[in-house]
Amino acid sequence: MPTYDYRCDACEHEWEVFQSITAKPLRKCPKCGRMKARRQIGSGAGIIFRGSGFYQTDYRSESYKKGAEAEKKASEAAKSDGKKSDGGGKTD
């Protein structure tokens, strides 16, 4: 749930409210009690990534990792078989 900034047009009080996206904007100021509160347009929160990085494969399931490893081994085996069967010599 996002945090919204509000400002009262009557007393200029500013505050934040943690509420659902589907919730209706507040109208009553908690300081003066008048119905002059407005939701402010904010820039939103920034995301900060720290560490060495995040990759698509960081959170793969174990079954996916095993399947990928088996596929890699099969691919490498096919490549090595192709090199052995290719004699490279000329036939007359």
N, C-alpha and C positions, 0 to 999 in steps of 0.2 A: 504494500500500500504506500502511496506517495505522501509526501509532506507538502502541504499547501501553505503559502504565505497569504495573510489577510491584512487589510488596512481599513480602519474606520475613517470615513470622510468627515465625521462630526468632530472627533477628538484627536484624530491622526495617530491613534494607538495601532501598533503593528504587532502581530503574533503569528505563530505557526500552528497548524493543526494537522495531525496524522489521521487521514481518513481515506475511505475507499474512493476509487475513481468514479463509481456510480452514485456516490452520495451527492446530494444537492449542496451547493455552496451555502455557507453560513451567511446570515444577514445581521444577526444581533451581535453587537460589540460587547465583549466580556467586561470592559472597563466602564463605559458610560451607559450601556444598556440600550442604546438607540439602534434602530434598524438601518444603519448606514454602512455596514461592513461590506467590503468587496474583496473577492479573490484576486490576488495579483498574478500577473504573468511572470513566471520565473524561468531561469535558464536551466533548471534541473541540476541534478547532482552529477559531478564528473566521475568517471571511472578511472581508477589508478591501478595499473598492472605493475606488480613488483616481482622480482625474481628472474629466473633464467628464461621464462617464457611459457606459453601455453600452446599446446599443439592438439590437433584433431585426434591424434591417436593416444593421447594421455589417458583417456578414460574409456578405452575400448574394453568390451567384455572378454573374459578369458577364452570363451569359445571362438570369438572372432580372431583373437591373437593366435590360437592354435591352428585355425583354418588358414590364416594368412601365412603362417610358418610352413605348413604342409604344401601350400601352393608355391611358395618360394622354392622349397626343396625340389618339387616336381619340375619346376621351370629350369632350375639349375641342372638337374639330371638330364633333361631333354636337350639342353645346350651341349653338355659334355658328350652325349650319345651322337649328336650331329657332327661333332668334330671328329670322333673316332671313325664314323662310317664314311666320311669324306676323305678318300685316299689322296686326293690332290694329284695323282699321277695321270699320265696320258694313256689313252687306249687307242691302238692303231687298227 
